[in-house]
Every structure is written in C-alpha cells, then in structure tokens.
C-alpha cells in the first residue's frame, strides 16, 4: 500500500474497496469516530490499515501528516512575563502614575519609595506563582507514556504514546490508559471507566459491535447514541477497568474528543450522557470571567482613584484662592495625594496571599497556583463539586442483599460471594473486578463457609451477555440444598440478563421452595429492579441451577438456562472518608455545597442523604430540565437546588455561570402578586477531576482539582489538592479568609487614618499662613506608617473573621473609612487647637518647626491608636493583641515621640515641643480612643446582627458585608 498522501481525495489503494460514507476521507479518522454503523473491517479499509496494523514507513509518513499524539498544553509563562503580568491592575497603575508625577515635580524621595514598593510586590507575586507552577508540574503523571502497537509484518512492540497515528492497531489490558480515540476490533470482557469524560462512575461495557447494529442504536435521549454510549468506541482520557482488547486508532492529538473537551466548547446540545465538543468551535481556553479578587481590587482601586484625582486640584485651587499660592504648592498637593494612597496595598496583598499559600503548601495538602485564587477561596459562598472521584471513592460497596420479594435476605449475598470467589480464582482475570471485591468484602465473615465449595469451572463476565458464572461442588451438604454428585451453577449479572435466563424463583427464603416464574412475577421483579435502581442502587441478580456432575464436561454460556432466581445484591459508590465532615464544615462557614454530576438522580439523592445535604422535594434536579430555561430562570433554579444529575459539561458550565451572575426576582402570576426574592450573585468555586469538568472550571471564580485529576484538569485549576482529603478544602478556605481579613483590616485602618489626615491637612492648610507639614515630613510619616503596616500580613484574625465569606465591597469600605476618617480628622483638628495654645509664636520660623513636630507626633500616635483599636478579629479587652501588631504599634509610637527631638528632627524641619503640649495631647488621645472604641463597638454589633441574619437564612442566603 502506497503513501496515503499520493492519492487524491476519495481514491483508495488499488485492489481495496473503500466503504466509507460520502465525504469521509481515508485520512479523517476523527470523522470516522462520528460516523456510526461501520463494521471493524470497513473502518480498517477506510483508514487504509489492516488487522496487522501499519508498516513503519506508513507510520512515519502519517506522523509527519498528523503530528504528535499530544494534548494541547498551556505553556507556562516565563518569569519575565509573570513579572509584567503582576503589574496589570488599576491600583498599581495609579501608583506608577503618582511616581511619575512625583518625579516631574522633583519629589524624588516619594517617586523612589513608590517604585520600590511596586517592584517588591510584583517580585513577590511572580515568584510565588512560579513556585506553585513548579509544584504542580511534579503532579503531571496520569497520561499514558507508552502503548503496545502492532506494526507489519507482525511485530508487536512498545512505543511512546506521542508516536501513535490514525490506523495503528494497538492492544489494551487492565489498568491501561486509553492513549487515543479507538475503534475496537476484538474485545474480551472489556469494561472502561469513562468518568473523566462523562462523570459516570460505573465502568462501561465495550465490545466491537461487528454488525453495526449496536453502534447505531438508540441512545439515552431516544434520538441516537452519543459518542460515549457507542460500545465499539473508546476515548483518550478513559482507562481499562477489566478485560482486554485490540483496537485501531481513529484520532490522535488535537482531533480527539479529549482535546476537544479541553478547548472547553462551545458544546452541541446533549444527546445522551456526553456532550460532544464542536470541532469547529473557537478555542476559548484563555477566556475566563473576572474573579472575585479582581472585582474587589478593581472596585476599591477605582474608589481610591477618584479621591486621588480630585485631591491635588482641590489643594491647588484652595491655596490659590485663599492664600494666593501658586505652583509652589504642587509638591505639597502631590504629597497629600500620596498620603491618601495606601502605597503598601500591593505589598500587603501579595505578602498576605503568598504567606497563606506557602503555609498551605508547607502542610503538603494544597497548592495555590494563582495567588489571587487564595482570596477567591476565602470569598466563595457556593462550592459546586463533581461526585465521582471527589465526594466518592469510585469504589463500590455492598448496600443490601434482597430476596425476590424485595425484603432483606442473606442467601443472595452468599451465592454472589460464591460466584465472585471462584470466578476470581478460576477465570485468571488480569485484575480483580471491583464488584467481586465489594461482594467478597461484605461476605468476609462467612469466608470459611465459602471455602467449603470446590470450584469446577468459571465463565468470567462478558459485556455482551452481561453475566458471570461459577460452577461449584461440595463434599457434604451445606444447608443450601446441594447433593453429592451435583454441580451447581451460580450466575450473577445484570438483572435483565439474569431474569431472561431464569425459569423459576425462590419464594421460601429458607431455600426449599421454588415456583415457576410467570409473566406476573417477571413484571413484579422488573418493578422492584426499577424502584431500587431509581434509588441509586446498582443491582446484580443472583441465580442458581443444578446440573448432574459428568466427568470432562465443558461448561458454556448455553448452560446458563433454566435458572432459579434467589435474589439481588445492591451496591453503591463508597463515599470519600472525609466527604461528610467536609460538607458539614462548609455549612458552618456559610458555604453552600452543590453537586453537579453525570450520575443517575437516584444515586445523587442517596449521596446527598449520606452527606447530610438537603434531599427535600426539588433538591435534586435532572440537568435536562435546564435546557429550555433562560439564564435568569436557571439562576433562580440553581439557587434553591442542591444537586443536578445527568449533567453534561455544558450543563455544569451554565449552572456555575448562572450562580455567579445571580438573577432578578421571579415575577408572580399576576401584577398584584408578590414576587420571589432575587437570586444574588455568588462567588463560586468548582471542584472537579475530569475532562468533563473543564468548562465549569473555566466558568467559576476559583477552580479546584485533586492531585489525581486528569492532567489537563490540574493545569486548568487554580488550586490543587495534594491529597484526596476533602478536609483540605476547609483549611484552604480558612487560609483564604485569614489573608482576606488581613487585607481588609489594612485597608480599613489605613484609609480611614489617611482620609482623616488629608481632611485635617486641607483644613489646616487653608487656615494657616504656612504649610501644615512639609513634603519631606509627609514622606517620612508615610514611610513610618508603611513600614509598620507590613505587620498586617502576618496577623492572625480572630474566629469571627473566619465564619463567613470574606468579600471586599467598595460601598461598605467607603462607609467605614468615611465614618472613622471623620473621627480621625476631628482628633487632628483638636490637635491643631492644642498646638495653637501650647506653641508660642506660630507665625515665626521656630514656631512653625514646633507646629510641624507636634502634628507629626500626633499623626503617628493616632495611627498607632487606630491600629490597636480597629484591628479586625478581637477586641482589645478580649486578650492581648498578637505579637506583630503589638510590636508595630509600639514602634510607631516610639518613633512619633522620639524623632522630633532627635538629631534628625532639625534636618526634617522639626523643633522640640514644650511639656504642656504632651499633656494636652494625652487628653486628646484619650478622648479619641474612647470615640474609636464606641464607634467600633457599634460597628461590631451591626456586623454581628447581619451575620446572625445570614445564619438564620441558611447557607444559600446572600452574604452580607
């Protein structure tokens, strides 16, 4: 066979008939994947391959044509680009502009200080994210590295996965990761886990479907099977649970369903259990909504920008109008604007977040890849999670053993354990079946009784007949109705498959009476199966039959006839050990947990019940109900729903986006009717581990993935859980709230103090014949305050700051700083009066120097008092202030008292103060402290009342500031 590139479109190799549908080319394996009805031979012909695979020359030519079989990866940014990217926020831009203006008016000290703070912040942020990227790089171990491939003339060898090409014939065994999109040629007992792609926790049976009927049957939607329902197809990203197979590669690299899902959409409307990525869709991996951190910082930044843009013109105009001063006051105006600016904000934010991320990583539980994601973790009030692999262990456990009448019975479990034991012993399966292991674990107490049987033969589970069979014999009666010289067939499998092989049913659970299985009994058993399946159980039917022992007899599936049904065993997915405690912890912290999964609604309802989540009417909704809803209607539905079942990737992304956006009130049926309350916008986190979770990870505020998630899912996540312990999420949320509380404390204290100083400075500048503070003194004051404010990044807020989502709301912040800022301005103006009384000759140069010194001292002492009394977390009466804050307050107070009379004082234009001033200043500070304590007490009572309202409304209520 010659090279495929030498033929025109649609032309086949001479002597070989191509039976592909019109429009399907020999080199379009991905299109063959989307074309049902082709037999294995037709697929091989269309791919210009054969049962023995490709030749080495053909494989090399196709590798050049298709490229390496690799998933598109996000290239990690270099350190330089990370540094530049860390400068892209409004507040940093404002600081850089202030530095340029300061340099333009020859205020070089201010310009240098601001530039250094910006650079330090950028270096801290970029280096922290770089370390996190290196940590997650060590976790990329889940994609297959080699594949067993057949190459003509008949050699079988291991090759790197990235060297696979369409047309290659490969072999699969238990535990193998599927390295590309495949079409099965032969299979033996093959079951595949597709949970990373579909969310379905149970392994799916796969078989060739040679007649094409199975491949083109009806899917879950009734309109045709989705790709994931077609039994002859296996997809990259899934793994082999049991069995073995030989398959031909249909699509590699960017043409696989795995890569299409990684591009995150848009998706076609679901037509079954899996949404299919649109191959022509625009790659939207880089598109991500604004996070909670970005919204908070942007809101605070623009509030400050407005103040700073107004301040210099007001200072210039006021001094020009009232004092006849001109541009000589420009440095003072710039210094006032800088005084209003929290220059340390980038450093405090980055240090607080980096410290929290480092503490989490040091514990080995959580890796924060993007520093602002730690703030988003602290702000989330809704955590959406997939079920499979996150809340559950993806491992079945026995739930019940039922007789044919639906009542508990021990006999079905006994015979199911006999079947499992001897199937595992005699069938020589490459890996134990998870269902058999679950049955044997449940029957562990009766293991000696199981060993009393002698295994004769075993027919392992086959995905076509959907049953397994063990043939046993015993040397003595066991109370189960066995006789010497008799072989007992024990059949276990899918209820429908076992029931069609049964002729009788055991009605006496003691084991002695059987009756014929008539149509009425079959209908009753079908209803029992349907009811239990709807409740989320995975049922296995168990039946037995006795056959005369004949030496040398070979048992075949044809012997599985005329069976007697003894009952059913029901299995469920085992919950993760920490799942229930983690959900309870989330509820205590005001975070609503919502489950978005591809599993059956009954399974989801049971999981919600086990986790202690709401399972009332309407708490679990099938996702197809959302297809006809508008975004506003979906937001209202999602706000009151605990779990969505049968979710496709498109459903998960829409639900997450709707929760983030919120919606307006729902109109009542009439104009006079009351309307339902609006669904508020939320800060949404999403925890997922599969490729089907990628769209939701991109739609949420903060994406979380466990360590053993699919590789591309870990890359897309903002936070990686280094272990499967879901309790680590609670620790990460606490760390995020602690960092956010420290940032909020810094902003409240700094801005209220700065606003008060600016108001007082403007007032004094208009009343005095000289500047109330020289630009150099303003700069030194800011440097002192900035230096001690770094203590906020190392503070430990009290329990009250950790009980609810931490969100920086500009409106609430503005109210806070306005109230406390005016109180601070009153203290400053009172000091102005004290200085007029205590300092003689204010109009003289010596009096001006003393005035500057007095105001300098008062500003630092009031700022120290503000840091002590307004710190978030606990009142000063509740215990001593933590170390970093205590040391910072003491350092600031000592600096304010000792700097003016020190040798540096005259250099800064300050003179020693009379003793009378210190006595009067102490009285002002006592009154100011009392006012601060009263205002803080009132603010705390209001905040506590709002928090109690949140608790009374439940975790789905809107979080209050």
N, C-alpha and C positions, 0 to 999 in steps of 0.2 A: 504494500500500500504506500503510495507516494505521499509527499507532504501535502497537508490539507491546504496550505497557502497557494499551491499551484493550480487549484481548481476554481472555477467561477462559482458564484452563489448558487446553491441547489444542486451542483453537479456532484455525483457520487463516484467512488472508486470503481473502475471497470470491473464488471462481473459481480457487483454488490448492489442490491436493491435498497434504496432509502425509503423508509415508510413514514417519515416524519410528517406531521400536518403541514399544510401550506404556510409558508412564512417562517418555518423553523429551520435554521441553518445547521450545518454539521458542527459549527464551532460555537453554537449558542446553548451550552449546557444549562445555563440558568433558565432559559425559556423552556427547555425540556422539563425542568422541575415544575414549571407552572402548567404543564400540559398533561392532564390525566388520560388514562386509557392505553398508553403504550405498554407493550409487554417488555420484558427484560431484553429479549433478542432485538426488538425494534429499537430500543434505546441504545443498545450497543452499536447497531448499524448506523443510527443517526450520528452518534459520536465518532464513527469511523474507528471503532475499537473492536475488541473481541473478548471471549471468555478468558483468554490468557493475557489480556492487557495490551499495552503498547510496547513498541520497540524502544530502545534507548534513544534512537535518532528522533523518533516521533515525539518522545517526551521532551527532549531538548528543544525541538522546534516549537512545541506548544508552550514551554516555559518562557521562551522569548516573546511569544504572542500574547499570553495571558498575564505574565508577570508572576512574582512570588505569591504563594498562598499565605498571605499575611493580612491580619485585620488592620484597618487604618488606625494608627495610633496618634494620640495627641503628643506632638513633640514638646518636651519640657522646655520652658523658657530659660534662657541663659541668665546669669547673674546681672549682666548689664541691663537687659530688658526688664528684669524684675525690679531693678532699682528705679528705672524710668517709670514703670507702671505704678510703683508705690507713690509717685508724686502726683498722680492724676486724681485729685479730689479738690472740691471747691475751696476748702479751708487752706490747704497747702498752697494753692494758687494765690489766695489773698495774702498769706504770709510772705510769699516771694515778691508780690507787688509792693507790700509795705517795705520790704528790704530794699527794693529798687528806689522807692520814693525817699527812704531814709538816706540812701547813698546820694541821691540827687541833691538833697539839702545839706550834704556834708555831715550827716549824723552817722558816722562810720561805725561807732560802737553798736548802735541799735541794729544797723544792717548786718554786721558780723554775727551778733547774737542770734538773730532770726535765721540767718543762713545756716549756722551750726546746728540749731535745733531741727531744722527741716532735714538736713543731711543725716543727722543721727537717727531721726525717725525712719527715714527711707532705708537706711542700712539695717536697722533692727527688723523692719518688716520683711525686706527682701531676703535677708539671711535666714530668718525663721521659716519662711515658706520654702526656701531652698533645702533646708534640713528636712522638712516634712516630706518634700518630694523624694529625697534620697531614701527616707524611711519606707515610703510606700513602694519604691522601686524594688525593695527586697521582698515584697509580697507577691510579685508577679510570677507565679509558679503554676497556674492552673491550666494554661493552654498546652495541648499536646505538643511534644517536641519531635517525635518520630512516628512513622506509620509503616505497617507491613504491606508492601506493594508487590504485585506480580508484574514482571516485565518479560516479554517474549525473548527467547524461545521457551521460557518456562522457569526462569529464575525467580525466586522469592527472597526479598531482602528488606532490611530496614532502611528507610531514607528519611531525611528531615522533612517535617510536615510542610515547610515552605516550598519544597520542591514538587509537591503534588500538582497535577494538571488534570483538566477535564479529559475523561477517557481512561484514566488509570484505574486498574482493578485492585482493590485493597481488601484486607481481611481484618475483621473486628473480633475481639474477645471480651470477656467480662472485665469491667473496670476501665476499658479503653475510652478515651475521649474521642468523639466523632470529629475528624480533622477537616471535613469539608461537607458540602451538601452531596448526598449519596442517593443512588437508586439501588435497592437490594437485588442481587442475582440469586443468592441462596441464603437460607437462614435456618438455624436450629434453635428453637426455644428462645428467640431473641426478644428481650424487653429493653426499652430505652427510657432513660429519665430525661424528660423534656422540660423540667421545672424551670431551668434558667431562661427558657424561651416562652413558655406558656403559663407558668405558675401552677400547673397541675402537679401535685405531689406524688401521685401513684405512677409507677413505671408503665409505659405504653407498649403493648404488644406490636411487633413489627414482623412482616413477612412479605415475600416477593409479590403476591397477587398476580400471578402469571397471566391469568385470563383477562386481566384488565377490569373485571367487574368490581373488585374491592376498591380499586383506585378511583373509580368514577361513581361510587355510590353516593348516598345522601349523607350529608354531614349534620352537625348539630342544629344548624339553622333550618334544615329542610330544603335548602336550595343547592346543595352540593357540599362536598367536604372541603374544609380549609386545608392548607398545606400540611399542618401538623396532625390532622386526622387521617391523612393518607398513609396506609400501613406500609407501603413499599418505599417510602422516603425517610431518610434520616438526615439531621441537620447539624451543621457545625455548632458547637456550644453545648450539645447534649452529650450523654455518656451512656455506655452499655451497662445495664444492671445485671443481666444474665444472658446466657446463650452465646452463640457465635454466628458469624455471617460473612459472606463475600459480597462486595458491592462495587459499583462503578461510580467514579467521581463525576458529578454533574456540573458543579460550580465551585470555584475557588476564589479566594481573596475578596475583593470588593463586590463580587457578584453573589455572594452567599446571603441567605436570609439573616444570618448573624450580623454581617457587616451592614446590611440594610437597616436592621433594627438599631444598630449603633449610631447610624446617622440620625435616628430619632424622628423620622417622619417627614411629611405628614403620612397618615395611615389611611388605607382604604377602610370603608365601613366593615366591621367584623362580620364574618360569615361562618362563625363557629367558635372554636376555642382560641384561635390565634388570629390576631390582626396581621395583615400582610403589608410590609413596607412597600410603598410605591417606588419602583426602581427609578422613575424619572423625577422623583421629588428632589427639591433643593436641599443640600446638606445644611442642616441647622444646628450642628454641634456647637457652634460658637455663640448662638443666640441664647441669652439667659435673662430672665426678668431681674429687675432691680431687687436686691436683697433687703432684708430689714435693716442691716447695718448701713447700707448705702442710703436708704431712706432717712434713717435717723441722723446720720452725719450730714447729709445734704440739707435736711431741714434746719438743723442747728447752725450749720455754716451760713446759709443764706440769711437767717435771722441776724447773725453777727455781722455779716457783710453790710446789711442795710444800716446798722448802727455805725459801723466804721466809716462808711461812705458819707454819712451825714455829719459825723463829729468834726473833722478838720474844717469844712466850710463854715460850720456854726462858730467854731472858735475864732476863725479869721474875721468873720463878719462882725461878731460881737466885740472883739477887741478893736476893730477898725472904727465901729460906730461909737463905742462908749469911751475908748481910751486913745483913739487916734493912732493906734499902732498899725504898722503895715506888714510887709513880708517878713520882718524880723521875728514875728511870732509863728512863722511857718514851722520851724523845728519843734516849737512847743506844741503846735497843733498835731504834728505827726507823732510826737511823744504821747500825747493824750490818746490818739487813736490806737497806738501800740499798747498803751496802758489798759485800754478796754479789751484788747485782744488776749485770749488765753493762749499765749505763744507755745506753752507746753502741751497743748492738746494733742498734736501728732505724736509727741514722745510718750505722753501718758497713755494714750490709746494703744500704741504699739507695744509699749512695755507691759501694760496690764494684760493684753491678749497674748503676747509672747510668753510671759511668765505662766499664765494659765495653761497654754498649750504645752510648755515644757514640763510642767508638773504632771499633766496627763500622760505625756509620752514617757516620762520617767517611771511612772507606775506600770508601763507596759500594756495598758488597756486601750488607749485611744490615741490616734494620730490625727492631728488637725492639719490638713494640707493647706488651707487658706485661712490666715489669721482672722479676718472678719467673720468667718464662719463660727468662731467661738462666741462672739456676741450674738449671732443669729441663734445659736443653740440656747443661750440664756433667754432669748426673746420668744421662742416658739410657744404657742398655746395649743397647737394641734400637731400630733405626731401620727402620720399615716405610715403604715407598715404592710409589707407583704407578709403572708402567713408562712409559706413553705420555706424552711431553712432559717427563718428568723424567730418566729414565735413557736414553731415546731422543729423537731429534730430531723424531719424527713425520714423517720423510722417508725414502722407500725408497732403497735402494742395491742394485745387482746383486750377487747372491751366486754364481750359476753359470749356465752355458749347457750344456744337456744334449741329446744326441741321443735319438731314440725308444727306444734301448736303455738309457738312464739313464747312459751314460758321457759325460764332458766332450766337447763338440764346439763348434766356432766358428760353424758355419753358422746355427744358430738365433739367435744374437746378431746376426749380420749381417743376416738378414731382419727381425728385430724392430726393428733400428735403421732399416732402410729404411722400414718401416711407420711408425715414430714420426716420422721426419724429414718425410715427405711428408704425413702426417696433420696435423702441426702447421703445415706450410706451406700446404696447400690447404684445410683444413677451416675456417680462420679462427676458431679457438676463441677465446673471450674471454680465457681464461688458459690457459697450458700445463698439460697433465696431468702430475702428479708422476711417474707411472710412465714416461711417454715421456721425460721429462727424465732419469730414472735410467738408462734404456736408452742414450740418446744419450751420456750422460757416460761410460758404460762402453765405448762404441764410439768414443770420441773419437780414438783413434789411426788409425782407418780412415775418418775423415771424408771424405777426398778420394775414396775409393772409393765412398762413398755418394752423392756429388755427381755421379758418372758416370751415374746414373739420371736420367731425366726423369719428373717426376710428371705423370700424366694426370688422375687423379680421386682423391677420398678420401671415405670414408664414416666419420665420426667414431664413437667409442664410443657405443653405445646401451645403457642399463642393462637393456633388455628382451631384446635379442638377445645382449648381453654380448660383443660383438666390435667391432673397428675394422678397416677395410680401406683399403689404399692400392693404387692401380693405377699401375704404372710401366712405362717403356720405356727401352731403351738403344740407342745407335747402333752399338755394337760388342760383340762377345762379351766377357763379363767373367769367364768361367770358372765361371759359376753356371748354365749350361745355357740361357741366353737366346738367342733368334734374332731377326733383323730381322723387322719386321712382326708382332711378337707382343707383346701386353700381358701383363704378369704381375700377378696379384692376390696381394697379400701380406696375409694375415689374421692378426690377433693378438687373443687374448682369453682368457676363462675356459676351462680345459681341457675341461670338459664341453661347452660351447657349440661349441668348435672341432672337437672329436672327432666330434660328430654331423654335422658338415658335411664330414668327410673320407671319402674312398673308398680312399685309398692311403697308404702310409707309406714314408718313405725309409729303406732299410736300408743303403745304401752311403753312408757319410759323405763320400765324395768328391763326391757329388752326381749320380751317373749311374744309380743303380738304385732303382726303386720297386717295391713289392709291394702286392697288394691287402690292405686292412685287414679281416681276417675277425674272427669273434667271439672267437677265442682271443687274437688280437693286441689287440683292444679291452679284454679282461679284463686282459691283462698291463699295458697302458698305464694302466688305471684303478688297478691296484695300485701302479704307480710313482707316480702322482699322489697317491694316498692316503698312501704312505710319506713322500714329500717334504713334503706338507702337514702331516703329523703331526710332522715335524721343525721346523716353524715357518716353512717357506718359503711365499711367495705365488707360485704358479706361473702363468705365462702360456704358453699353447700357441701355436706359430707354424706356419702352413701356407701353401703357395703353390699357384697354379694358372695355367696359361697359356691365354690366350684370343686368337683371331685379332683383329688390330687392324682396326677398322671405323670410318671417319670419322663423327663425330657421334654415336657410340654413347653412351648414358647408362647408367652402372652403378648397379645397385640391390642391396639385400641378397639378392635372388633369385640373383644371380651367385655368391654365396658357397656354392657346391655343388661336389662332386667335387674337393675339395681334396686336396693331398698334405701330410701332416704331416712337418715337418722337425725338430721337437724342441720344447724348452721353455726358457724363461728363468726363473730363480728370483730373487726379490727379498726383502729383509729390511728392517726398520726400521734406520736408521743410529743407532748409539749416540751419545749425547752425548760430545763430545771428552774431557771430564773425568770421565766416569762411572766408568771402571775405576780410575783413580787415586784417586777419592773413596772407592770401596768398599774399596780396599786401605788407605787412610788410616784408615777407620773400624775395620777389623780390627785395625790396630796400636794403636788407642786402646781396644780392648776392647769395641767396639760391633758387635753382630751385625746385618747388613743382611738384611731380609726383603722380598720383593716381593709385593705384593697387586695383582692386575691382572685386568681383564676379558678379556685376550687368550687365545689358544689355548695349551694346555700345551706344545706343541712350540716355539712362539715363545718362551715363557718359559724353557724349558730352554736354548735357544740363547743367549738374553740372559744367563742365569746363567753359561753356559760362557764367554762373551765377557768377562764382568766378573770372572771368577776366583772365582765363588761355588760352593758345593757343588752338584754335579749328580748325586750318587750315587743309589742306589735310594731312593725315598721322599722325595727332596729337593724335588720339585715335585708338588704335590697339587692336584687339581681341587676347587674350593670346595664343590661339591655333596656331597662326602664328609662335610662338617661338619654337614649339616642334621640328622642324627639323633644327633649327639653331645651329651652333657651339657657344661656349662661346664668341669668338671674334665677331662673327656676331651679337649675341644678345647684346653685349656691345655697338656696333655702333647703333643698332636699339633703344636701351633704351636711349641713349644719346640724340636722336632727337625726342623722343616720349613723349607726355605729360601724357597720361593715357593708361593703359592696362585694358580692360574689360574681363569679364568671366574668371577671374584668379582663379586657384586652389591654395592651399597652396604651392605646388611645384613650380608653376609659380612665385609666389611672391618671394620665396627664391632665385630662379635662377636669376630673374631680379635684385634683390638687390645685389647679389654676383657679377653679371656682371658689374653693375655700379661701385662697389668698385674696381674691378680689372682693368677696362678700357680695351682697345684693341689697337692693332696697326692699321696703315692706311689701308683703304679698297682698294685693287688693282683695277685698271681700267680695261676695257675690252681688252686693248692692251698694249704691253710693252712700247709704246711711250706715252700712255695716262697719264694724271696727276691722282694722287690718292687723295682720300678724306683724310682729316686730321684725325689723330688718336683720338680715344675717350680716354681722360685722366682718370687715376684713380681718384676716388672721395672719399670723406668722407661722408658716407650715414647714415642718421637717418631714422627710420621707426616708424610711429605712427599707432598703431592698438589696437583693443579691444576684438578680438575674438580668439577662439582656432585656427581658420584657419590662424591667423596671427603669430602663434608661430614660424614656420620655418623662416619667414622673420625677426622676432625679434632676432633670434639667428645668422642670416647671416649678420646683419648690424653692423655698428660701435657703434651706440647707439640706444637702443630700448626705445620707449616711449609708455605709456599706460594711458588712462584716468582713473579716480577713479572708475567708474562703469564698467570697463572692467571685463571680466571673471577672476576669481580668479587666475588661473594658468598663465594667461597672465600678470597680475600685478606682479606676482612673477618673471617671466622671464624678465620683463622690467628693464632697468637701471634707468629710470626716470618715476615718476608717477605724472600725472596732478591731483591735488586735486579737480579741478572743470572742468566743460566742456568748459570753456572759452579757445578757441584756442589761444587767445592773450597771454596766459601764456607761450606758446612756444617761442614767440618773446622775452619775458622777460628772459626766461631761456637761450636763445641763447646769449642775451646781457650779462648776468651774466657769461656765459662761455667764451665769448670773452674778457671780462674785466679781468677775472682771468688769461686767457692765455696771454693777453698783459702784465700783471704784471710779469708773469713768464719769458716771452721773454725779457722784459726790464732788469730784474735782470741778466739773462744770458748774454745779450749783454754787459751791463756795467761791470759786474764782470769779465767776461772772457777777455774782451779787456784790462781792467786795470791790471788783473793778468798776462796776457801774456806780456804786456809791462814791468811789474816789473820783471818777470822772465828773459826776454831778457836782461834787464839792469843789473840784478844781475849776470847773467852769464858773461856778458862783463866786469863788474867791478871786478868780482872775478878773471878773467884772467889777468886784468891789474894791480890790486893792490897786494901788498905783504901780505895783510891780508884779512879776510873775510869781504865783504861789509856790511853784517848785521849778527849779532849773531843769532843762532836758537831761543833763547828766544825772541829776538826783532821781528823776523819774526812771531812767535806765537802771541805776543801781537798785532802786526799790524793786523794780520788776525782776531783776536778776536774783535778788534775795528771795523774793516770793516764789519765783520759778524753781529755784534750787530745792526749796523745802517741799514743793508740791509733788516732787517725784515720789514722796512717801506714800501718796495715794495709790500708786501702782502696786505697792506691797502691803496694803491694808487687808484686813480680814473683816468684811462686813458681818454684822450680827444676823441671827436667824431670820429676822423679819424681811431682810432684803432678798432671801432665797426662797420665799414661799410662793412667789408669783412671777410670771414672765417679766423680764426687765426690758422695757422699751423706752428709748429716749424720745419723748414727744415735745417738739418745739413749743407748742402752745403752753403746756404745763411748765416747761422750763422757763418760758418768758414770764409767766405769772409769779413763779418762785423768785427769780432774780429781781423782778421789779419790786416786790414787797420787801425783801431783805436788802436790796440795794438802796431803797429809800431810807430804811432804818440805818444803814451804814452811812449814808450821806448826812443824816441828821447828827450822827456822832461826830463826823468830820467837821460839820459847821459849828457844832458846840465847841469843838477843839479850837476852831477859828476864834470864837469869842474868848476862850481861855487864854489863847496866845495874845490877843489884844490887851487883856487885863494883866498878864504876867510879864510880858516883854515890853520894856520901855523903849521909846524911840524907834517904833516900827518903820518910820519913814527913812531912818538913817541906814547906811550900808550894814553897820553892825547889827541893827535890829532886824534887817531883812535876813541876814545869815541865821540869827537865832530863830526867826519865824520859820525859815526853811527846815532848820534842825528839829523844831518842835513838831512840825507837821510830818516830817519824815519818821520821827519816832512814833507818833500816834498812828500813822498808817500801818506800820509793821506790827504794832501791838494789837490794833483792832483786827488785822488779818490773822494774827495768831489766835485771838479770841474766837474769830469766826471758824477757823479750822477746828478748834477744840469743841465748840458747842454745836456746830451744824453738821458734824460728821455723821453720815448715814450709818445706821446699824444699831447703836445702843446709846442711851442717854448717859451723860457723864455720871449720874447718880447710880447707874446700874453696875458700876465697876470701873476700874482704871482704864484709861484709854490705851489701846495697843501700842507696842513699842515704837514702830515707825512714826506714827502721828505724834506721840508724846515727845520724841526726840526732835521732830521737825518744829513743833510749837515752841519748845524751849530754845532751840537755835534761833528761831525768828525773833523771839522776844529779847534775847540777849543781844542780837545784832542791832535791833532798834534802840536799845538803851545805851550800848557802848560805842557804836560807830560815831555819832556826832561829837562826843568829847574826845575821841581818839585822835591820833595824829593825822588820820585820813580825813577827818571832818573838815578842816580848813581847805584841803585840796578840793573837796566837793562843794565848797561854798557854804559850810555849816559852822555854827559857833556854839559854845557851851550854853546850857539853859539854866535859868535860876531855879532854886529848890521849890519855890512857890508853884512853878508850872507842874512839877511832878505830882504835887499834892492835888491840884485841881484836875490834872489828867486822870489820876486814880479815881476820882469821883465820877468823871465822865465815863470811864471804862466800866465801873460798877453798874451805873445806870444802863449803859449799852448792853452789858452782859445780861442784866435782868430782862431787858426788852427782847434780846435774842432768845433767851430761854422760854419766855412766854409765847413768842411767835412760833418757836419750834414745837412747843407742846401742843399748840393749836393745830399746827400743820400735821403733826403725827396723829392726833385724834381723828382728823378728817381722813387721812390716808388709811387708818385702821378701819374706819367705818366703811370706806369704799371697798377695802379688801374683804370685809365680812359680807358685804353685799355680793361680791363675786363668789364667795364660798356658798352662800345661800342659793345663788342662781345655778350653781353647778359648774363643772369644768368647761361646758360649752358656752358659758356666758362671755360677754365681751370683757377683756381685761381692762381694768381702769388704770389711769396714770398713777 
